[in-house]
C-alpha cells in the first residue's frame, strides 16, 4: 500500500495558499484581500512561510496518512 497523505496535503495547501487566488496576505490596499488575482513579492514570501509551517504541522506533528490500494 502506498501512502498518499503527504501528496494530498501538499496539493490542497498549495491550491489554498496560492497568493491572490483565494486570499492575499498582505494585500496591496489592505492587510487581507480576497480573490484579487494579483500578487507581490512580500505576499509570496508570507504564503511560502505559511505553507512550510502548515506542511510541517500536518505531516510531522499530526502525521496525516492516506493509504490507497
Secondary structure, 3 states (H helix, E strand, C coil): CEECHHHHHHHHHHHHCCCCCCEEECCCCCCEEECCCCCCHHHHHHHHHHHHHHHHHHHHHHCCCCEEC
